[in-house]
Amino acid sequence: MSGFDLLIRGGLLVDGTGRPGRPADVGVAAGRLTVLPPGEAPRTGAAEVIDARGRVVAPGFVDVHTHSDGVTLLGPSGGRSALVRASVLQGVTSEICGNCGSSLFPAAPERLAAMRAETRITFGGDVGAYADFAGFAAAQAEVPRANHLASLVGHGTLRAGVLGPVDRPARPDELHTMCALLDASLAQGAAGLSTGLIYTPGSYAGTDEVVALAAVAARHGKPYVTHLRDEMSRVEEALEEAIEISRRSGAALHVSHHKTAGRYAWGRTERTLPRIAALRAEGMDVTCDVYPYTAGSTALAAMLPPWANDGGVGALTGRLGDPAQRDRMRRAIAEGVPGWENTVGNGGWDRISVACAPRHPQAEGRTIADLAASAGADPLDTAAELLLAEAGEVTIISHSMVEEDVRRVLAAPYAMIGSDGVPKPGGRPHPRWAGTFPRVLGRYVRELGLLRLEEAVHKMTGMAAARFGLTGRGVVRDGAHADLVVFDYATVADRATFTEPLLPPDGIDAVVAAGEVVVRDGEETGARPGRVLAL
């Protein structure tokens, strides 16, 4: 047996398969793993030894749902350092971005300039727009990173990259172009197709359009990943649409951040989860992910009816400046719009707080209702004025769920873990970007006993890697990629809060990516072995 670059000794190995943990030492050589019986010394010394006595050794966590597409592309002056660091400090060695229909590619050449302007709003700076996955991967490869990144193809981006941000059906020739662009990016290594059917311009598409695109993903053996068209009062109907798309296209179905949000949907996981379980029992390939919080996060503009965003940010701001259009928006929220997930109507402006408003930091952390009351204004007018002042660049946190539903989804045997982190510079981002994985381990496993340790680790590693085709990752076995996390099960916990959202967790001792130690004693080492994964 040759020596190792790294030897992790004395730990309890929880290998990502769901099997019971066992004592074992783990060696790393040339970026690959070897599992040793405890106490068996290599024939020659290891270059570095980590003492893992009293610790758990597990595969590096796979965050299946992020919006980290652009954060590393912002550059040192973009305020990205703490944001980039947050993911790897909680043990994440692979991130999957491009979720909810939003990615940085693909687009027809003539649309790239307009797309680049739109991505500045979405990602908080000039992160570019790319013709295909290969272009995106090349741009990411120019920026050193600690962990790995894979990306889905966002349907909303794809649609805007061909039609523009307009509310109309795609013509047959446009749909053909969309399918061709999707096919090319999937062939280059994109992880699958994602939709965000509550978000414009994805919400402008009918079911048939999505079926045609999901069929392309199916031909590549890659999943259809969807933020349902409604996660609130019409969540069951929206789930049925996703099931139809999967069945008609032949693509495996993955439901993003499954929730039943808003007061009219609380408790409906008692119906959606048995529906998914029954489909799985019948042989359908369907899974979901979940984050361990009762609040979500998105753009303030998504609180407005879909027609308000028709034409993109410029058109939206034009409407927001028109008192008659504001009144129309106000009525739409009060009365609803057919087919629209009405977040404010299902909850209220008092549940919507400002996470990031770069030019108005004094608004951050306060609800729209509170800001309106302080100004003696109507909440819709307050939201409109803030969007106008920020040129559309406002992120919010929506306190829309109940704990019982979160626990039910976490406990579902086919649910894996995703942060849904939105790492955007400035403000107070949702703490899930820094706390999701330690929160599951600390609160829901150790404190509440909702899951066994091995079961939770499987959700974070092996199950996630298998769903998204991360071959050789998510498990600790001979020959697997050397992505690892070492943590203290007795103390692991999230520290990030809505007030201090980027506080690193407790109990994450070491993180290894591609065989290099990127976190030691809870601090980054400066190593940058991460790469873009072509799947």
C-alpha positions in Angstrom: 0.0 0.0 0.0 1.5 3.3 -1.0 1.4 6.4 1.2 -1.5 8.9 1.2 -1.6 12.6 0.6 -4.1 12.8 3.5 -5.2 10.3 6.2 -8.3 10.8 8.4 -7.9 8.6 11.4 -10.2 7.5 14.2 -13.5 8.7 13.0 -17.0 7.2 12.7 -17.5 6.7 9.0 -21.0 7.5 7.8 -20.5 6.7 4.2 -23.5 8.3 2.4 -25.3 5.1 1.6 -27.6 5.1 4.6 -25.9 2.1 6.2 -25.0 2.3 9.9 -21.9 4.2 10.7 -18.7 2.3 11.5 -15.2 3.0 12.7 -12.8 3.4 9.8 -9.9 5.4 8.6 -10.0 7.1 5.2 -7.0 7.7 3.0 -6.7 10.2 0.1 -4.3 9.8 -2.8 -4.4 11.6 -6.1 -7.9 12.9 -5.4 -9.4 9.4 -4.7 -10.4 7.6 -1.5 -9.4 4.4 0.2 -11.3 3.1 3.2 -9.1 1.3 5.8 -10.0 -0.8 8.8 -9.5 1.3 11.9 -5.9 1.4 13.1 -4.4 -0.1 9.9 -1.4 2.0 9.1 -0.4 2.7 5.5 2.9 1.3 4.5 4.4 4.7 4.2 3.5 7.9 6.0 0.8 10.2 5.0 1.7 13.8 4.1 -1.1 15.1 6.4 -3.1 13.4 9.1 -6.4 14.6 10.5 -7.3 13.2 13.9 -11.1 12.5 13.7 -11.5 10.8 17.1 -15.0 11.6 18.4 -16.0 13.0 15.0 -18.1 11.8 12.0 -16.4 11.4 8.6 -18.9 11.7 5.8 -19.0 12.5 2.1 -18.9 16.2 1.3 -22.5 17.6 1.3 -24.2 18.1 -2.1 -26.4 21.2 -2.1 -29.0 20.2 -4.8 -30.6 23.6 -5.0 -28.7 26.9 -5.1 -28.8 30.2 -6.9 -25.0 30.5 -6.7 -24.6 30.8 -10.5 -23.1 34.2 -10.5 -21.6 34.9 -7.1 -18.0 33.7 -7.9 -18.1 35.8 -11.1 -18.7 39.1 -9.3 -15.0 39.6 -8.6 -13.3 40.7 -5.3 -14.9 44.1 -5.5 -18.4 42.6 -5.8 -18.7 41.8 -2.1 -18.6 38.1 -2.7 -16.0 36.8 -0.2 -18.3 36.1 2.7 -21.0 34.8 0.4 -18.7 32.3 -1.4 -17.2 31.2 1.9 -20.6 30.4 3.5 -21.3 27.3 1.4 -18.1 25.4 2.0 -17.9 26.3 5.7 -21.1 24.3 6.2 -19.5 21.3 4.5 -20.9 21.6 1.0 -18.4 20.3 -1.6 -20.8 20.3 -4.6 -23.4 22.9 -5.5 -26.1 22.6 -8.2 -27.2 25.9 -9.5 -29.5 26.9 -12.4 -32.6 26.2 -10.4 -36.1 27.6 -10.6 -35.8 28.2 -14.3 -33.0 30.7 -13.9 -29.4 30.1 -15.2 -26.7 32.1 -16.9 -27.2 30.3 -20.2 -28.3 29.5 -22.9 -29.3 32.2 -25.3 -29.3 33.0 -29.0 -26.4 35.3 -29.9 -28.6 38.3 -30.7 -30.1 38.1 -27.2 -26.9 37.9 -25.1 -26.5 41.6 -24.6 -30.1 42.0 -23.3 -29.7 38.9 -21.2 -26.5 40.2 -19.6 -28.4 43.4 -18.5 -31.1 41.3 -16.9 -28.7 39.1 -15.0 -27.2 42.1 -13.3 -30.5 42.4 -11.5 -30.9 38.7 -10.7 -27.4 38.1 -9.5 -26.4 41.5 -8.1 -23.7 42.5 -10.6 -22.2 42.0 -14.0 -21.9 38.2 -14.1 -22.4 37.8 -17.9 -24.7 35.7 -20.0 -23.5 32.8 -22.1 -24.6 31.0 -25.2 -24.3 27.6 -23.8 -23.1 25.5 -20.8 -19.6 25.3 -22.3 -19.3 29.1 -22.2 -20.6 29.3 -18.7 -18.2 26.6 -17.6 -15.3 28.4 -19.2 -16.1 31.6 -17.4 -16.4 29.8 -14.1 -13.1 28.0 -14.6 -11.3 31.4 -14.7 -12.3 32.0 -11.1 -10.7 29.8 -8.4 -13.2 28.1 -6.1 -13.1 25.9 -3.0 -15.9 23.5 -4.0 -17.5 22.1 -7.2 -20.3 23.6 -9.2 -22.8 21.9 -11.6 -25.7 23.7 -13.4 -29.1 23.0 -14.7 -30.5 24.7 -17.7 -33.1 27.3 -16.6 -36.2 27.3 -18.7 -36.9 31.0 -18.0 -33.5 31.9 -19.2 -33.9 29.7 -22.2 -37.2 31.3 -23.1 -35.9 34.8 -22.6 -32.9 33.9 -24.6 -35.0 33.1 -27.6 -38.3 35.0 -27.3 -37.4 37.7 -24.9 -39.3 38.3 -21.6 -42.7 38.4 -23.3 -46.1 37.0 -22.4 -47.1 34.9 -25.4 -46.8 31.3 -26.6 -43.6 30.3 -28.3 -44.0 29.8 -32.1 -43.0 26.4 -33.5 -39.7 27.7 -34.8 -38.9 29.3 -31.5 -39.7 26.1 -29.6 -37.4 24.3 -32.1 -34.6 26.7 -31.3 -35.2 26.4 -27.6 -35.0 22.6 -27.8 -31.8 22.8 -29.9 -30.1 25.2 -27.4 -31.2 22.9 -24.5 -29.9 19.8 -26.3 -26.5 21.4 -26.9 -26.1 22.4 -23.3 -27.1 19.1 -21.9 -24.7 17.4 -24.3 -22.0 19.6 -23.0 -22.7 18.5 -19.4 -25.5 20.6 -17.9 -27.3 18.6 -15.2 -30.9 18.8 -16.4 -33.8 21.2 -17.1 -35.3 23.4 -14.4 -38.4 25.5 -14.5 -39.7 28.2 -12.2 -43.3 28.3 -13.3 -44.3 31.1 -10.9 -41.6 33.4 -12.3 -41.7 35.4 -15.5 -41.0 34.6 -18.2 -41.3 30.9 -17.4 -44.8 31.4 -16.1 -45.8 32.5 -19.6 -45.3 29.0 -20.9 -48.0 26.4 -21.1 -47.7 22.8 -20.2 -47.1 21.6 -23.8 -44.0 23.8 -24.2 -42.5 22.4 -21.0 -43.3 18.8 -22.1 -41.4 19.4 -25.3 -38.3 20.6 -23.5 -38.5 18.0 -20.8 -38.5 15.4 -23.5 -35.0 16.7 -24.6 -33.8 16.2 -21.0 -35.3 12.7 -21.0 -33.3 11.8 -24.1 -30.1 12.7 -22.2 -31.2 10.7 -19.2 -31.4 13.9 -17.1 -34.2 15.1 -14.8 -36.9 17.7 -15.0 -36.5 19.9 -11.9 -39.4 22.2 -11.1 -40.4 25.0 -8.9 -44.1 24.2 -9.2 -46.5 26.7 -10.8 -48.1 27.2 -7.4 -46.9 26.2 -3.9 -49.8 27.8 -2.2 -53.6 27.4 -2.6 -53.2 25.4 -5.9 -50.2 23.3 -4.9 -52.0 20.0 -5.6 -53.0 21.1 -9.0 -49.5 22.4 -9.7 -48.0 19.0 -8.6 -50.4 17.2 -11.0 -49.1 19.4 -13.8 -45.5 18.4 -13.0 -46.5 14.8 -12.9 -48.2 15.2 -16.4 -45.0 16.8 -17.7 -42.9 13.9 -16.4 -45.2 11.3 -17.8 -45.6 12.8 -21.2 -41.9 13.6 -21.6 -40.4 10.5 -20.0 -38.1 12.6 -17.8 -37.6 11.8 -14.2 -39.3 14.4 -11.9 -37.7 16.4 -9.1 -39.8 18.9 -7.2 -37.8 21.8 -5.9 -38.0 22.9 -2.3 -41.3 21.2 -1.8 -43.6 23.2 0.5 -47.3 24.0 1.0 -47.0 27.7 1.8 -49.6 30.4 2.7 -52.5 30.1 5.1 -54.7 28.4 2.5 -52.2 25.6 2.0 -50.8 24.9 5.5 -51.1 21.2 6.2 -51.5 20.1 2.6 -48.2 18.1 2.8 -50.6 15.5 4.3 -51.9 15.1 0.8 -49.0 16.0 -1.5 -46.5 13.6 0.2 -48.8 10.5 0.0 -49.4 11.4 -3.7 -45.6 11.3 -4.4 -45.2 8.2 -2.3 -47.9 6.4 -4.3 -46.3 7.4 -7.6 -43.0 6.0 -6.5 -44.7 2.8 -5.4 -46.1 2.5 -8.9 -42.6 2.9 -10.4 -42.4 6.6 -11.2 -39.0 8.3 -10.7 -40.0 11.3 -8.6 -38.0 13.0 -5.8 -37.9 16.3 -4.1 -35.7 18.6 -2.0 -36.4 20.7 1.0 -34.7 23.4 3.2 -35.2 23.4 7.0 -36.8 26.8 7.5 -40.4 28.1 7.5 -39.4 31.2 5.4 -38.5 31.4 1.7 -36.7 34.1 -0.3 -37.1 35.5 -3.7 -37.4 38.8 -5.6 -39.9 41.5 -4.6 -41.0 41.7 -8.2 -42.3 38.2 -7.9 -45.0 39.5 -5.5 -46.6 41.3 -8.4 -49.0 39.7 -11.0 -47.3 38.1 -14.0 -48.5 40.8 -16.5 -46.7 43.4 -14.5 -43.3 41.8 -15.5 -44.2 41.4 -19.2 -41.3 42.8 -21.2 -38.7 42.6 -18.5 -37.4 45.0 -15.8 -37.7 48.1 -18.0 -41.3 47.5 -18.7 -42.0 46.7 -15.1 -40.5 49.9 -13.8 -42.6 51.8 -16.4 -45.8 50.3 -15.0 -44.7 50.9 -11.4 -44.5 54.6 -12.2 -48.1 54.7 -13.5 -50.7 55.2 -10.7 -53.4 53.4 -12.8 -51.1 50.4 -13.3 -50.4 50.3 -9.6 -54.1 50.3 -8.8 -54.5 47.4 -11.2 -51.7 45.5 -9.4 -53.4 46.3 -6.1 -56.7 44.8 -7.3 -54.9 41.8 -8.7 -53.4 41.0 -5.3 -56.7 41.5 -3.6 -58.8 39.5 -6.0 -56.3 37.1 -7.5 -55.4 36.3 -11.1 -56.2 32.9 -12.6 -53.2 30.6 -12.7 -51.0 33.0 -10.5 -49.5 32.1 -7.2 -50.5 35.2 -5.2 -48.0 35.2 -2.4 -49.2 38.4 -0.8 -52.8 37.5 -1.2 -52.1 34.1 0.5 -50.2 35.7 3.4 -50.0 39.5 3.6 -47.4 42.3 3.3 -46.6 41.8 7.0 -45.0 38.5 6.1 -42.7 40.0 3.4 -39.5 41.5 4.7 -36.7 43.2 2.7 -33.5 41.1 2.5 -31.5 43.2 0.1 -32.1 46.8 -1.2 -28.6 48.0 -2.0 -29.4 51.7 -2.1 -31.8 51.5 0.9 -30.1 49.5 3.6 -32.3 51.1 6.2 -35.2 49.1 4.7 -33.5 45.7 5.1 -34.9 43.5 7.8 -38.2 45.3 7.9 -41.5 44.2 6.5 -43.2 46.0 3.6 -46.2 46.5 6.0 -44.0 48.1 8.6 -42.3 50.3 6.0 -45.7 51.4 4.7 -47.1 52.1 8.1 -44.0 54.3 9.0 -44.5 56.3 5.8 -48.3 56.5 6.1 -48.6 54.8 2.7 -50.3 51.8 1.1 -48.0 48.7 1.1 -48.3 48.2 -2.7 -47.1 51.8 -3.2 -44.3 51.3 -0.7 -43.2 48.1 -2.6 -43.5 50.0 -6.0 -41.4 53.0 -4.8 -38.7 50.7 -3.5 -38.6 48.7 -6.7 -38.3 52.0 -8.7 -35.6 53.4 -6.5 -33.6 50.1 -6.8 -34.2 49.6 -10.5 -36.0 46.3 -9.7 -33.1 45.0 -7.6 -34.8 44.0 -4.3 -34.7 40.6 -2.6 -37.3 39.6 0.0 -37.9 37.0 2.6 -41.4 35.5 2.8 -42.5 34.0 6.1 -45.0 31.7 4.6 -44.8 28.1 6.0 -45.5 26.2 9.2 -43.1 23.9 11.0 -45.2 20.8 10.7 -45.1 20.9 6.9 -41.3 21.4 6.9 -40.9 18.4 9.2 -43.1 16.1 7.1 -41.1 16.9 3.9 -37.7 16.5 5.7 -38.8 13.1 7.0 -40.0 11.8 3.5 -37.6 9.1 2.4 -37.3 10.5 -1.1 -36.5 14.1 0.0 -33.0 15.4 -0.2 -31.5 18.6 1.2 -31.1 21.9 -0.8 -30.4 25.3 0.7 -32.1 27.4 -2.0 -29.4 29.8 -1.1 -29.5 33.2 -2.9 -25.9 34.6 -2.4 -26.4 38.1 -3.5 -24.0 40.9 -2.4 -25.2 43.1 0.4 -28.2 43.1 2.7 -29.4 40.3 4.9 -29.8 37.2 2.8 -31.7 34.2 4.0 -29.6 32.3 6.6 -30.2 29.0 4.8 -27.2 29.8 2.6 -24.9 29.5 5.6 -26.9 27.2 7.9 -29.0 24.6 6.1 -26.9 21.5 6.5 -25.7 22.0 10.1 -29.3 22.9 11.0 -30.6 19.6 9.7 -27.9 17.7 11.6 -28.2 19.7 14.8 -31.8 20.6 15.1 -33.7 17.9 13.3 -31.4 14.9 13.8 -29.6 15.4 17.2 -32.2 17.5 19.0 -35.6 16.4 17.6 -34.7 12.8 16.4 -36.7 13.4 13.3 -34.1 11.5 11.2 -31.3 9.0 12.0 -27.8 10.5 11.4 -27.1 8.0 8.6 -30.4 8.8 7.0 -29.8 12.5 7.1 -26.3 12.2 5.7 -27.7 10.0 2.9 -30.1 12.8 2.0 -27.3 15.2 1.9 -24.9 13.1 -0.1 -25.5 9.7 -1.8 -29.2 10.3 -2.6 -28.4 13.8 -4.0 -25.4 12.6 -6.1 -27.4 9.8 -7.6 -30.3 12.0 -8.6 -28.1 14.5 -10.4 -25.6 12.1 -11.9 -22.6 13.1 -9.8 -20.8 9.8 -10.5 -18.3 8.8 -7.8 -19.5 11.5 -5.4 -21.8 11.4 -2.4 -20.3 8.2 -1.0 -17.1 7.1 0.8 -15.8 4.0 -0.8 -12.6 2.9 -2.5 -12.0 4.9 -5.7 -14.6 7.6 -5.0 -13.8 11.3 -5.5 -12.1 12.7 -2.3 -14.8 15.1 -1.2 -15.3 14.8 2.5 -16.6 16.6 5.6 -15.5 15.9 9.2 -17.9 17.1 11.9 -18.7 16.9 15.6 -22.1 15.4 15.9 -22.3 16.5 19.6 -22.0 20.2 18.7 -22.8 20.7 15.0 -25.4 23.5 14.7 -26.3 26.4 12.5 -25.5 29.9 13.9 -26.8 32.0 11.0 -29.9 34.1 11.8 -32.1 36.5 9.9 -30.2 39.3 11.6 -26.7 37.8 11.1 -27.3 35.5 8.1 -23.7 34.6 7.2 -22.4 33.4 10.6 -20.6 30.1 10.1 -21.8 27.0 11.8 -20.4 25.2 14.9 -19.0 21.7 14.6 -17.8 21.6 11.0 -14.1 20.7 11.7 -12.7 20.0 8.2 -13.8 19.9 4.6 -11.9 18.2 1.8 -12.6 18.8 -1.9 -10.8 17.0 -4.7 -8.4 15.6 -2.1 -7.3 19.0 -0.7 -8.2 20.4 2.7 -10.3 23.5 2.0 -11.6 24.0 5.6 -9.5 23.2 8.7 -10.7 23.9 12.3 -13.7 25.7 10.9 -11.6 28.1 8.8 -10.9 28.2 5.1 -7.4 27.2 4.1 -7.2 29.2 0.9 -7.0 26.0 -1.2 -9.1 26.3 -4.4 -9.4 22.8 -6.0 -13.1 23.1 -7.0 -14.2 22.8 -10.6 -17.2 23.0 -12.8 -18.7 19.5 -13.1 -19.8 18.4 -16.6 -22.4 15.6 -16.1 
